[in-house]
Amino acid sequence: MTFIDFKKLLLDAELTIPKFTALIKVSEKNIQAYKKKKEVPNAIAVVAACFAKMNQDGVDFKEIIDELDLKKKEKKGAGFSASKDKSKS
């Protein structure tokens, strides 16, 4: 699916990219990266299409997703901010 078609589905679901990413607990940066590739992965396309259809049919998909209690994955590893030594001030 093209990124443009994906954004149209979000409109049909009455979602913005930030609201979509917050709902499914993924990084907005990851979704925005698909804009450069001009297409989205199948799983993201399916989710957007389901949200659009459920919204059209009057199904409160946001409540359904909230009940899943999804957790946002945190980056692991030694990033710059993870190793700040505040005693050197």
PyMOL Python script that loads the backbone (N, CA, C, O; Angstrom):
from pymol import cmd

cmd.read_pdbstr("""\
ATOM      1  N   MET A   1       0.854  -1.180   0.000  1.00  0.00           N
ATOM      2  CA  MET A   1       0.000   0.000   0.000  1.00  0.00           C
ATOM      3  C   MET A   1       0.897   1.240   0.000  1.00  0.00           C
ATOM      4  O   MET A   1       1.919   1.292   0.685  1.00  0.00           O
ATOM      5  N   THR A   2       0.489   2.218  -0.776  1.00  0.00           N
ATOM      6  CA  THR A   2       1.270   3.448  -0.805  1.00  0.00           C
ATOM      7  C   THR A   2       1.043   4.245   0.475  1.00  0.00           C
ATOM      8  O   THR A   2       0.035   4.070   1.159  1.00  0.00           O
ATOM      9  N   PHE A   3       1.982   5.112   0.782  1.00  0.00           N
ATOM     10  CA  PHE A   3       1.857   5.944   1.973  1.00  0.00           C
ATOM     11  C   PHE A   3       0.658   6.880   1.835  1.00  0.00           C
ATOM     12  O   PHE A   3      -0.013   7.180   2.822  1.00  0.00           O
ATOM     13  N   ILE A   4       0.392   7.337   0.630  1.00  0.00           N
ATOM     14  CA  ILE A   4      -0.759   8.223   0.386  1.00  0.00           C
ATOM     15  C   ILE A   4      -2.064   7.489   0.669  1.00  0.00           C
ATOM     16  O   ILE A   4      -2.961   8.041   1.307  1.00  0.00           O
ATOM     17  N   ASP A   5      -2.177   6.246   0.197  1.00  0.00           N
ATOM     18  CA  ASP A   5      -3.376   5.446   0.472  1.00  0.00           C
ATOM     19  C   ASP A   5      -3.527   5.193   1.978  1.00  0.00           C
ATOM     20  O   ASP A   5      -4.637   5.203   2.510  1.00  0.00           O
ATOM     21  N   PHE A   6      -2.408   4.969   2.643  1.00  0.00           N
ATOM     22  CA  PHE A   6      -2.417   4.778   4.086  1.00  0.00           C
ATOM     23  C   PHE A   6      -2.974   6.017   4.791  1.00  0.00           C
ATOM     24  O   PHE A   6      -3.813   5.903   5.685  1.00  0.00           O
ATOM     25  N   LYS A   7      -2.507   7.195   4.385  1.00  0.00           N
ATOM     26  CA  LYS A   7      -2.988   8.425   5.010  1.00  0.00           C
ATOM     27  C   LYS A   7      -4.478   8.640   4.744  1.00  0.00           C
ATOM     28  O   LYS A   7      -5.188   9.165   5.601  1.00  0.00           O
ATOM     29  N   LYS A   8      -4.958   8.237   3.559  1.00  0.00           N
ATOM     30  CA  LYS A   8      -6.392   8.332   3.260  1.00  0.00           C
ATOM     31  C   LYS A   8      -7.199   7.440   4.194  1.00  0.00           C
ATOM     32  O   LYS A   8      -8.274   7.822   4.656  1.00  0.00           O
ATOM     33  N   LEU A   9      -6.672   6.249   4.468  1.00  0.00           N
ATOM     34  CA  LEU A   9      -7.367   5.350   5.394  1.00  0.00           C
ATOM     35  C   LEU A   9      -7.404   5.941   6.804  1.00  0.00           C
ATOM     36  O   LEU A   9      -8.401   5.803   7.513  1.00  0.00           O
ATOM     37  N   LEU A  10      -6.319   6.598   7.206  1.00  0.00           N
ATOM     38  CA  LEU A  10      -6.317   7.248   8.517  1.00  0.00           C
ATOM     39  C   LEU A  10      -7.377   8.329   8.577  1.00  0.00           C
ATOM     40  O   LEU A  10      -8.045   8.488   9.599  1.00  0.00           O
ATOM     41  N   LEU A  11      -7.537   9.074   7.491  1.00  0.00           N
ATOM     42  CA  LEU A  11      -8.597  10.092   7.442  1.00  0.00           C
ATOM     43  C   LEU A  11      -9.969   9.445   7.586  1.00  0.00           C
ATOM     44  O   LEU A  11     -10.837   9.955   8.295  1.00  0.00           O
ATOM     45  N   ASP A  12     -10.153   8.315   6.905  1.00  0.00           N
ATOM     46  CA  ASP A  12     -11.424   7.589   7.005  1.00  0.00           C
ATOM     47  C   ASP A  12     -11.666   7.082   8.432  1.00  0.00           C
ATOM     48  O   ASP A  12     -12.808   6.949   8.870  1.00  0.00           O
ATOM     49  N   ALA A  13     -10.579   6.805   9.140  1.00  0.00           N
ATOM     50  CA  ALA A  13     -10.682   6.337  10.521  1.00  0.00           C
ATOM     51  C   ALA A  13     -10.720   7.509  11.502  1.00  0.00           C
ATOM     52  O   ALA A  13     -10.809   7.313  12.714  1.00  0.00           O
ATOM     53  N   GLU A  14     -10.651   8.720  10.968  1.00  0.00           N
ATOM     54  CA  GLU A  14     -10.623   9.943  11.778  1.00  0.00           C
ATOM     55  C   GLU A  14      -9.432   9.960  12.730  1.00  0.00           C
ATOM     56  O   GLU A  14      -9.554  10.288  13.910  1.00  0.00           O
ATOM     57  N   LEU A  15      -8.261   9.590  12.166  1.00  0.00           N
ATOM     58  CA  LEU A  15      -7.012   9.574  12.915  1.00  0.00           C
ATOM     59  C   LEU A  15      -5.942  10.381  12.197  1.00  0.00           C
ATOM     60  O   LEU A  15      -5.920  10.458  10.969  1.00  0.00           O
ATOM     61  N   THR A  16      -5.064  10.974  12.975  1.00  0.00           N
ATOM     62  CA  THR A  16      -3.846  11.576  12.439  1.00  0.00           C
ATOM     63  C   THR A  16      -2.722  10.572  12.667  1.00  0.00           C
ATOM     64  O   THR A  16      -2.903   9.591  13.388  1.00  0.00           O
ATOM     65  N   ILE A  17      -1.583  10.808  12.068  1.00  0.00           N
ATOM     66  CA  ILE A  17      -0.450   9.903  12.301  1.00  0.00           C
ATOM     67  C   ILE A  17      -0.071   9.877  13.783  1.00  0.00           C
ATOM     68  O   ILE A  17       0.135   8.792  14.326  1.00  0.00           O
ATOM     69  N   PRO A  18       0.030  11.030  14.462  1.00  0.00           N
ATOM     70  CA  PRO A  18       0.353  10.958  15.897  1.00  0.00           C
ATOM     71  C   PRO A  18      -0.688  10.182  16.718  1.00  0.00           C
ATOM     72  O   PRO A  18      -0.324   9.445  17.635  1.00  0.00           O
ATOM     73  N   LYS A  19      -1.961  10.340  16.398  1.00  0.00           N
ATOM     74  CA  LYS A  19      -3.005   9.604  17.129  1.00  0.00           C
ATOM     75  C   LYS A  19      -2.931   8.108  16.810  1.00  0.00           C
ATOM     76  O   LYS A  19      -3.127   7.270  17.692  1.00  0.00           O
ATOM     77  N   PHE A  20      -2.651   7.782  15.561  1.00  0.00           N
ATOM     78  CA  PHE A  20      -2.517   6.381  15.149  1.00  0.00           C
ATOM     79  C   PHE A  20      -1.360   5.714  15.881  1.00  0.00           C
ATOM     80  O   PHE A  20      -1.507   4.617  16.419  1.00  0.00           O
ATOM     81  N   THR A  21      -0.204   6.384  15.899  1.00  0.00           N
ATOM     82  CA  THR A  21       0.970   5.789  16.543  1.00  0.00           C
ATOM     83  C   THR A  21       0.774   5.670  18.054  1.00  0.00           C
ATOM     84  O   THR A  21       1.222   4.698  18.661  1.00  0.00           O
ATOM     85  N   ALA A  22       0.115   6.641  18.658  1.00  0.00           N
ATOM     86  CA  ALA A  22      -0.157   6.564  20.097  1.00  0.00           C
ATOM     87  C   ALA A  22      -1.109   5.407  20.404  1.00  0.00           C
ATOM     88  O   ALA A  22      -0.960   4.719  21.414  1.00  0.00           O
ATOM     89  N   LEU A  23      -2.079   5.204  19.529  1.00  0.00           N
ATOM     90  CA  LEU A  23      -3.070   4.148  19.738  1.00  0.00           C
ATOM     91  C   LEU A  23      -2.445   2.761  19.656  1.00  0.00           C
ATOM     92  O   LEU A  23      -2.728   1.898  20.487  1.00  0.00           O
ATOM     93  N   ILE A  24      -1.593   2.548  18.651  1.00  0.00           N
ATOM     94  CA  ILE A  24      -1.003   1.212  18.480  1.00  0.00           C
ATOM     95  C   ILE A  24       0.369   1.086  19.141  1.00  0.00           C
ATOM     96  O   ILE A  24       1.028   0.053  19.018  1.00  0.00           O
ATOM     97  N   LYS A  25       0.794   2.131  19.837  1.00  0.00           N
ATOM     98  CA  LYS A  25       2.033   2.129  20.628  1.00  0.00           C
ATOM     99  C   LYS A  25       3.282   1.851  19.791  1.00  0.00           C
ATOM    100  O   LYS A  25       4.102   1.003  20.142  1.00  0.00           O
ATOM    101  N   VAL A  26       3.413   2.574  18.690  1.00  0.00           N
ATOM    102  CA  VAL A  26       4.635   2.513  17.898  1.00  0.00           C
ATOM    103  C   VAL A  26       5.190   3.929  17.765  1.00  0.00           C
ATOM    104  O   VAL A  26       4.484   4.912  17.988  1.00  0.00           O
ATOM    105  N   SER A  27       6.435   4.010  17.407  1.00  0.00           N
ATOM    106  CA  SER A  27       7.100   5.291  17.259  1.00  0.00           C
ATOM    107  C   SER A  27       6.571   6.036  16.034  1.00  0.00           C
ATOM    108  O   SER A  27       6.455   5.471  14.946  1.00  0.00           O
ATOM    109  N   GLU A  28       6.254   7.303  16.232  1.00  0.00           N
ATOM    110  CA  GLU A  28       5.826   8.122  15.097  1.00  0.00           C
ATOM    111  C   GLU A  28       6.944   8.209  14.062  1.00  0.00           C
ATOM    112  O   GLU A  28       6.685   8.267  12.860  1.00  0.00           O
ATOM    113  N   LYS A  29       8.172   8.216  14.534  1.00  0.00           N
ATOM    114  CA  LYS A  29       9.335   8.278  13.638  1.00  0.00           C
ATOM    115  C   LYS A  29       9.350   7.079  12.684  1.00  0.00           C
ATOM    116  O   LYS A  29       9.683   7.217  11.507  1.00  0.00           O
ATOM    117  N   ASN A  30       8.986   5.900  13.205  1.00  0.00           N
ATOM    118  CA  ASN A  30       8.953   4.701  12.349  1.00  0.00           C
ATOM    119  C   ASN A  30       7.915   4.835  11.245  1.00  0.00           C
ATOM    120  O   ASN A  30       8.182   4.500  10.091  1.00  0.00           O
ATOM    121  N   ILE A  31       6.736   5.325  11.598  1.00  0.00           N
ATOM    122  CA  ILE A  31       5.681   5.474  10.593  1.00  0.00           C
ATOM    123  C   ILE A  31       6.064   6.545   9.577  1.00  0.00           C
ATOM    124  O   ILE A  31       5.841   6.374   8.378  1.00  0.00           O
ATOM    125  N   GLN A  32       6.635   7.636  10.048  1.00  0.00           N
ATOM    126  CA  GLN A  32       7.058   8.709   9.135  1.00  0.00           C
ATOM    127  C   GLN A  32       8.152   8.231   8.178  1.00  0.00           C
ATOM    128  O   GLN A  32       8.266   8.747   7.066  1.00  0.00           O
ATOM    129  N   ALA A  33       8.954   7.252   8.600  1.00  0.00           N
ATOM    130  CA  ALA A  33      10.006   6.719   7.732  1.00  0.00           C
ATOM    131  C   ALA A  33       9.419   6.055   6.483  1.00  0.00           C
ATOM    132  O   ALA A  33      10.060   6.019   5.432  1.00  0.00           O
ATOM    133  N   TYR A  34       8.204   5.536   6.608  1.00  0.00           N
ATOM    134  CA  TYR A  34       7.562   4.905   5.447  1.00  0.00           C
ATOM    135  C   TYR A  34       7.217   5.931   4.374  1.00  0.00           C
ATOM    136  O   TYR A  34       7.052   5.581   3.205  1.00  0.00           O
ATOM    137  N   LYS A  35       7.108   7.181   4.765  1.00  0.00           N
ATOM    138  CA  LYS A  35       6.821   8.246   3.798  1.00  0.00           C
ATOM    139  C   LYS A  35       7.935   8.324   2.754  1.00  0.00           C
ATOM    140  O   LYS A  35       7.666   8.510   1.568  1.00  0.00           O
ATOM    141  N   LYS A  36       9.184   8.182   3.198  1.00  0.00           N
ATOM    142  CA  LYS A  36      10.325   8.220   2.277  1.00  0.00           C
ATOM    143  C   LYS A  36      10.324   7.011   1.350  1.00  0.00           C
ATOM    144  O   LYS A  36      10.706   7.107   0.184  1.00  0.00           O
ATOM    145  N   LYS A  37       9.888   5.867   1.889  1.00  0.00           N
ATOM    146  CA  LYS A  37       9.838   4.639   1.085  1.00  0.00           C
ATOM    147  C   LYS A  37       8.619   4.623   0.163  1.00  0.00           C
ATOM    148  O   LYS A  37       8.537   3.827  -0.772  1.00  0.00           O
ATOM    149  N   LYS A  38       7.678   5.519   0.449  1.00  0.00           N
ATOM    150  CA  LYS A  38       6.444   5.677  -0.328  1.00  0.00           C
ATOM    151  C   LYS A  38       5.484   4.491  -0.227  1.00  0.00           C
ATOM    152  O   LYS A  38       4.536   4.389  -1.005  1.00  0.00           O
ATOM    153  N   GLU A  39       5.732   3.599   0.729  1.00  0.00           N
ATOM    154  CA  GLU A  39       4.785   2.517   0.983  1.00  0.00           C
ATOM    155  C   GLU A  39       4.894   2.067   2.433  1.00  0.00           C
ATOM    156  O   GLU A  39       5.911   2.280   3.092  1.00  0.00           O
ATOM    157  N   VAL A  40       3.835   1.446   2.911  1.00  0.00           N
ATOM    158  CA  VAL A  40       3.810   0.963   4.292  1.00  0.00           C
ATOM    159  C   VAL A  40       3.794  -0.560   4.291  1.00  0.00           C
ATOM    160  O   VAL A  40       3.327  -1.181   3.336  1.00  0.00           O
ATOM    161  N   PRO A  41       4.305  -1.162   5.364  1.00  0.00           N
ATOM    162  CA  PRO A  41       4.270  -2.630   5.445  1.00  0.00           C
ATOM    163  C   PRO A  41       2.837  -3.149   5.487  1.00  0.00           C
ATOM    164  O   PRO A  41       1.914  -2.436   5.881  1.00  0.00           O
ATOM    165  N   ASN A  42       2.673  -4.381   5.081  1.00  0.00           N
ATOM    166  CA  ASN A  42       1.344  -4.997   5.023  1.00  0.00           C
ATOM    167  C   ASN A  42       0.608  -4.919   6.354  1.00  0.00           C
ATOM    168  O   ASN A  42      -0.583  -4.611   6.379  1.00  0.00           O
ATOM    169  N   ALA A  43       1.297  -5.191   7.461  1.00  0.00           N
ATOM    170  CA  ALA A  43       0.630  -5.206   8.762  1.00  0.00           C
ATOM    171  C   ALA A  43       0.063  -3.829   9.113  1.00  0.00           C
ATOM    172  O   ALA A  43      -1.042  -3.732   9.646  1.00  0.00           O
ATOM    173  N   ILE A  44       0.804  -2.778   8.821  1.00  0.00           N
ATOM    174  CA  ILE A  44       0.338  -1.417   9.103  1.00  0.00           C
ATOM    175  C   ILE A  44      -0.839  -1.079   8.189  1.00  0.00           C
ATOM    176  O   ILE A  44      -1.796  -0.434   8.617  1.00  0.00           O
ATOM    177  N   ALA A  45      -0.767  -1.512   6.938  1.00  0.00           N
ATOM    178  CA  ALA A  45      -1.858  -1.268   5.988  1.00  0.00           C
ATOM    179  C   ALA A  45      -3.137  -1.961   6.455  1.00  0.00           C
ATOM    180  O   ALA A  45      -4.221  -1.382   6.381  1.00  0.00           O
ATOM    181  N   VAL A  46      -3.016  -3.185   6.930  1.00  0.00           N
ATOM    182  CA  VAL A  46      -4.177  -3.939   7.400  1.00  0.00           C
ATOM    183  C   VAL A  46      -4.809  -3.250   8.603  1.00  0.00           C
ATOM    184  O   VAL A  46      -6.031  -3.118   8.675  1.00  0.00           O
ATOM    185  N   VAL A  47      -3.983  -2.813   9.545  1.00  0.00           N
ATOM    186  CA  VAL A  47      -4.499  -2.136  10.734  1.00  0.00           C
ATOM    187  C   VAL A  47      -5.260  -0.872  10.335  1.00  0.00           C
ATOM    188  O   VAL A  47      -6.367  -0.634  10.817  1.00  0.00           O
ATOM    189  N   ALA A  48      -4.668  -0.065   9.455  1.00  0.00           N
ATOM    190  CA  ALA A  48      -5.322   1.172   9.025  1.00  0.00           C
ATOM    191  C   ALA A  48      -6.638   0.881   8.305  1.00  0.00           C
ATOM    192  O   ALA A  48      -7.634   1.571   8.521  1.00  0.00           O
ATOM    193  N   ALA A  49      -6.638  -0.142   7.450  1.00  0.00           N
ATOM    194  CA  ALA A  49      -7.860  -0.498   6.727  1.00  0.00           C
ATOM    195  C   ALA A  49      -8.948  -0.972   7.686  1.00  0.00           C
ATOM    196  O   ALA A  49     -10.117  -0.624   7.519  1.00  0.00           O
ATOM    197  N   CYS A  50      -8.574  -1.752   8.675  1.00  0.00           N
ATOM    198  CA  CYS A  50      -9.556  -2.223   9.666  1.00  0.00           C
ATOM    199  C   CYS A  50     -10.112  -1.065  10.481  1.00  0.00           C
ATOM    200  O   CYS A  50     -11.315  -1.008  10.739  1.00  0.00           O
ATOM    201  N   PHE A  51      -9.246  -0.141  10.888  1.00  0.00           N
ATOM    202  CA  PHE A  51      -9.706   1.017  11.645  1.00  0.00           C
ATOM    203  C   PHE A  51     -10.685   1.842  10.814  1.00  0.00           C
ATOM    204  O   PHE A  51     -11.710   2.293  11.325  1.00  0.00           O
ATOM    205  N   ALA A  52     -10.368   2.038   9.534  1.00  0.00           N
ATOM    206  CA  ALA A  52     -11.242   2.825   8.657  1.00  0.00           C
ATOM    207  C   ALA A  52     -12.605   2.144   8.505  1.00  0.00           C
ATOM    208  O   ALA A  52     -13.639   2.809   8.582  1.00  0.00           O
ATOM    209  N   LYS A  53     -12.613   0.836   8.293  1.00  0.00           N
ATOM    210  CA  LYS A  53     -13.858   0.093   8.123  1.00  0.00           C
ATOM    211  C   LYS A  53     -14.679   0.098   9.412  1.00  0.00           C
ATOM    212  O   LYS A  53     -15.894   0.292   9.381  1.00  0.00           O
ATOM    213  N   MET A  54     -14.008  -0.118  10.543  1.00  0.00           N
ATOM    214  CA  MET A  54     -14.728  -0.125  11.816  1.00  0.00           C
ATOM    215  C   MET A  54     -15.326   1.246  12.106  1.00  0.00           C
ATOM    216  O   MET A  54     -16.445   1.345  12.610  1.00  0.00           O
ATOM    217  N   ASN A  55     -14.590   2.291  11.792  1.00  0.00           N
ATOM    218  CA  ASN A  55     -15.112   3.642  12.003  1.00  0.00           C
ATOM    219  C   ASN A  55     -16.332   3.884  11.123  1.00  0.00           C
ATOM    220  O   ASN A  55     -17.325   4.458  11.570  1.00  0.00           O
ATOM    221  N   GLN A  56     -16.252   3.444   9.871  1.00  0.00           N
ATOM    222  CA  GLN A  56     -17.368   3.583   8.934  1.00  0.00           C
ATOM    223  C   GLN A  56     -18.607   2.834   9.443  1.00  0.00           C
ATOM    224  O   GLN A  56     -19.737   3.279   9.244  1.00  0.00           O
ATOM    225  N   ASP A  57     -18.379   1.691  10.102  1.00  0.00           N
ATOM    226  CA  ASP A  57     -19.481   0.871  10.610  1.00  0.00           C
ATOM    227  C   ASP A  57     -19.915   1.259  12.024  1.00  0.00           C
ATOM    228  O   ASP A  57     -20.778   0.608  12.613  1.00  0.00           O
ATOM    229  N   GLY A  58     -19.320   2.312  12.559  1.00  0.00           N
ATOM    230  CA  GLY A  58     -19.712   2.797  13.882  1.00  0.00           C
ATOM    231  C   GLY A  58     -19.152   2.002  15.045  1.00  0.00           C
ATOM    232  O   GLY A  58     -19.675   2.079  16.157  1.00  0.00           O
ATOM    233  N   VAL A  59     -18.098   1.238  14.806  1.00  0.00           N
ATOM    234  CA  VAL A  59     -17.465   0.445  15.858  1.00  0.00           C
ATOM    235  C   VAL A  59     -16.404   1.298  16.546  1.00  0.00           C
ATOM    236  O   VAL A  59     -15.581   1.931  15.885  1.00  0.00           O
ATOM    237  N   ASP A  60     -16.428   1.311  17.886  1.00  0.00           N
ATOM    238  CA  ASP A  60     -15.452   2.089  18.647  1.00  0.00           C
ATOM    239  C   ASP A  60     -14.147   1.299  18.755  1.00  0.00           C
ATOM    240  O   ASP A  60     -13.885   0.654  19.771  1.00  0.00           O
ATOM    241  N   PHE A  61     -13.335   1.355  17.702  1.00  0.00           N
ATOM    242  CA  PHE A  61     -12.101   0.582  17.668  1.00  0.00           C
ATOM    243  C   PHE A  61     -11.088   1.079  18.686  1.00  0.00           C
ATOM    244  O   PHE A  61     -10.249   0.305  19.146  1.00  0.00           O
ATOM    245  N   LYS A  62     -11.149   2.352  19.047  1.00  0.00           N
ATOM    246  CA  LYS A  62     -10.193   2.901  20.016  1.00  0.00           C
ATOM    247  C   LYS A  62     -10.350   2.221  21.370  1.00  0.00           C
ATOM    248  O   LYS A  62      -9.361   1.915  22.036  1.00  0.00           O
ATOM    249  N   GLU A  63     -11.574   1.990  21.768  1.00  0.00           N
ATOM    250  CA  GLU A  63     -11.826   1.297  23.039  1.00  0.00           C
ATOM    251  C   GLU A  63     -11.317  -0.136  22.971  1.00  0.00           C
ATOM    252  O   GLU A  63     -10.741  -0.641  23.934  1.00  0.00           O
ATOM    253  N   ILE A  64     -11.529  -0.788  21.836  1.00  0.00           N
ATOM    254  CA  ILE A  64     -11.067  -2.172  21.661  1.00  0.00           C
ATOM    255  C   ILE A  64      -9.552  -2.240  21.782  1.00  0.00           C
ATOM    256  O   ILE A  64      -9.019  -3.124  22.453  1.00  0.00           O
ATOM    257  N   ILE A  65      -8.860  -1.312  21.135  1.00  0.00           N
ATOM    258  CA  ILE A  65      -7.394  -1.303  21.176  1.00  0.00           C
ATOM    259  C   ILE A  65      -6.898  -0.973  22.581  1.00  0.00           C
ATOM    260  O   ILE A  65      -5.935  -1.577  23.056  1.00  0.00           O
ATOM    261  N   ASP A  66      -7.545  -0.022  23.248  1.00  0.00           N
ATOM    262  CA  ASP A  66      -7.155   0.332  24.621  1.00  0.00           C
ATOM    263  C   ASP A  66      -7.250  -0.870  25.558  1.00  0.00           C
ATOM    264  O   ASP A  66      -6.424  -1.030  26.456  1.00  0.00           O
ATOM    265  N   GLU A  67      -8.255  -1.708  25.345  1.00  0.00           N
ATOM    266  CA  GLU A  67      -8.441  -2.888  26.192  1.00  0.00           C
ATOM    267  C   GLU A  67      -7.325  -3.908  26.022  1.00  0.00           C
ATOM    268  O   GLU A  67      -7.145  -4.771  26.881  1.00  0.00           O
ATOM    269  N   LEU A  68      -6.578  -3.824  24.935  1.00  0.00           N
ATOM    270  CA  LEU A  68      -5.460  -4.745  24.710  1.00  0.00           C
ATOM    271  C   LEU A  68      -4.278  -4.442  25.625  1.00  0.00           C
ATOM    272  O   LEU A  68      -3.395  -5.281  25.804  1.00  0.00           O
ATOM    273  N   ASP A  69      -4.263  -3.237  26.205  1.00  0.00           N
ATOM    274  CA  ASP A  69      -3.186  -2.798  27.094  1.00  0.00           C
ATOM    275  C   ASP A  69      -1.813  -2.990  26.439  1.00  0.00           C
ATOM    276  O   ASP A  69      -0.903  -3.575  27.026  1.00  0.00           O
ATOM    277  N   LEU A  70      -1.693  -2.486  25.220  1.00  0.00           N
ATOM    278  CA  LEU A  70      -0.431  -2.568  24.488  1.00  0.00           C
ATOM    279  C   LEU A  70       0.646  -1.773  25.209  1.00  0.00           C
ATOM    280  O   LEU A  70       0.358  -0.769  25.860  1.00  0.00           O
ATOM    281  N   LYS A  71       1.874  -2.221  25.091  1.00  0.00           N
ATOM    282  CA  LYS A  71       3.020  -1.543  25.696  1.00  0.00           C
ATOM    283  C   LYS A  71       3.954  -1.058  24.596  1.00  0.00           C
ATOM    284  O   LYS A  71       4.255  -1.782  23.647  1.00  0.00           O
ATOM    285  N   LYS A  72       4.400   0.172  24.743  1.00  0.00           N
ATOM    286  CA  LYS A  72       5.351   0.711  23.781  1.00  0.00           C
ATOM    287  C   LYS A  72       6.714   0.115  24.070  1.00  0.00           C
ATOM    288  O   LYS A  72       7.157   0.097  25.219  1.00  0.00           O
ATOM    289  N   LYS A  73       7.381  -0.371  23.036  1.00  0.00           N
ATOM    290  CA  LYS A  73       8.710  -0.938  23.208  1.00  0.00           C
ATOM    291  C   LYS A  73       9.718   0.194  23.368  1.00  0.00           C
ATOM    292  O   LYS A  73       9.704   1.173  22.622  1.00  0.00           O
ATOM    293  N   GLU A  74      10.575   0.038  24.339  1.00  0.00           N
ATOM    294  CA  GLU A  74      11.622   1.024  24.579  1.00  0.00           C
ATOM    295  C   GLU A  74      12.897   0.565  23.894  1.00  0.00           C
ATOM    296  O   GLU A  74      13.189  -0.629  23.827  1.00  0.00           O
ATOM    297  N   LYS A  75      13.651   1.532  23.385  1.00  0.00           N
ATOM    298  CA  LYS A  75      14.927   1.199  22.776  1.00  0.00           C
ATOM    299  C   LYS A  75      15.875   0.687  23.844  1.00  0.00           C
ATOM    300  O   LYS A  75      15.947   1.231  24.946  1.00  0.00           O
ATOM    301  N   LYS A  76      16.596  -0.363  23.503  1.00  0.00           N
ATOM    302  CA  LYS A  76      17.594  -0.904  24.420  1.00  0.00           C
ATOM    303  C   LYS A  76      18.964  -0.689  23.805  1.00  0.00           C
ATOM    304  O   LYS A  76      19.107  -0.620  22.584  1.00  0.00           O
ATOM    305  N   GLY A  77      19.950  -0.587  24.645  1.00  0.00           N
ATOM    306  CA  GLY A  77      21.303  -0.388  24.151  1.00  0.00           C
ATOM    307  C   GLY A  77      21.913   0.840  24.768  1.00  0.00           C
ATOM    308  O   GLY A  77      21.276   1.539  25.556  1.00  0.00           O
ATOM    309  N   ALA A  78      23.132   1.097  24.414  1.00  0.00           N
ATOM    310  CA  ALA A  78      23.876   2.217  24.990  1.00  0.00           C
ATOM    311  C   ALA A  78      23.785   3.430  24.084  1.00  0.00           C
ATOM    312  O   ALA A  78      24.649   3.657  23.237  1.00  0.00           O
ATOM    313  N   GLY A  79      22.757   4.185  24.268  1.00  0.00           N
ATOM    314  CA  GLY A  79      22.632   5.435  23.528  1.00  0.00           C
ATOM    315  C   GLY A  79      23.346   6.546  24.267  1.00  0.00           C
ATOM    316  O   GLY A  79      23.782   6.359  25.403  1.00  0.00           O
ATOM    317  N   PHE A  80      23.470   7.688  23.640  1.00  0.00           N
ATOM    318  CA  PHE A  80      24.169   8.806  24.265  1.00  0.00           C
ATOM    319  C   PHE A  80      23.478   9.249  25.548  1.00  0.00           C
ATOM    320  O   PHE A  80      24.139   9.510  26.553  1.00  0.00           O
ATOM    321  N   SER A  81      22.160   9.334  25.517  1.00  0.00           N
ATOM    322  CA  SER A  81      21.445   9.823  26.694  1.00  0.00           C
ATOM    323  C   SER A  81      21.436   8.802  27.832  1.00  0.00           C
ATOM    324  O   SER A  81      21.238   9.172  28.989  1.00  0.00           O
ATOM    325  N   ALA A  82      21.643   7.544  27.523  1.00  0.00           N
ATOM    326  CA  ALA A  82      21.611   6.509  28.556  1.00  0.00           C
ATOM    327  C   ALA A  82      22.867   6.529  29.423  1.00  0.00           C
ATOM    328  O   ALA A  82      22.848   6.040  30.552  1.00  0.00           O
ATOM    329  N   SER A  83      23.939   7.082  28.909  1.00  0.00           N
ATOM    330  CA  SER A  83      25.187   7.008  29.647  1.00  0.00           C
ATOM    331  C   SER A  83      25.684   8.364  30.138  1.00  0.00           C
ATOM    332  O   SER A  83      26.886   8.547  30.333  1.00  0.00           O
ATOM    333  N   LYS A  84      24.786   9.302  30.336  1.00  0.00           N
ATOM    334  CA  LYS A  84      25.195  10.617  30.826  1.00  0.00           C
ATOM    335  C   LYS A  84      25.696  10.518  32.252  1.00  0.00           C
ATOM    336  O   LYS A  84      25.048   9.926  33.115  1.00  0.00           O
ATOM    337  N   ASP A  85      26.840  11.098  32.484  1.00  0.00           N
ATOM    338  CA  ASP A  85      27.392  11.137  33.836  1.00  0.00           C
ATOM    339  C   ASP A  85      27.199  12.537  34.370  1.00  0.00           C
ATOM    340  O   ASP A  85      27.900  13.466  33.968  1.00  0.00           O
ATOM    341  N   LYS A  86      26.251  12.690  35.274  1.00  0.00           N
ATOM    342  CA  LYS A  86      25.893  14.018  35.773  1.00  0.00           C
ATOM    343  C   LYS A  86      26.867  14.530  36.821  1.00  0.00           C
ATOM    344  O   LYS A  86      26.788  15.694  37.213  1.00  0.00           O
ATOM    345  N   SER A  87      27.790  13.682  37.286  1.00  0.00           N
ATOM    346  CA  SER A  87      28.736  14.128  38.309  1.00  0.00           C
ATOM    347  C   SER A  87      29.855  14.967  37.712  1.00  0.00           C
ATOM    348  O   SER A  87      30.641  15.548  38.460  1.00  0.00           O
ATOM    349  N   LYS A  88      29.951  15.047  36.409  1.00  0.00           N
ATOM    350  CA  LYS A  88      31.020  15.809  35.746  1.00  0.00           C
ATOM    351  C   LYS A  88      30.681  17.278  35.580  1.00  0.00           C
ATOM    352  O   LYS A  88      31.444  18.000  34.937  1.00  0.00           O
ATOM    353  N   SER A  89      29.577  17.754  36.128  1.00  0.00           N
ATOM    354  CA  SER A  89      29.143  19.128  35.951  1.00  0.00           C
ATOM    355  C   SER A  89      30.083  20.110  36.572  1.00  0.00           C
ATOM    356  O   SER A  89      29.849  21.317  36.504  1.00  0.00           O
TER     357      SER A  89
END
""", "prot")
cmd.dss("prot")
cmd.show_as("cartoon", "prot")
cmd.util.cbc("prot")
cmd.orient("prot")
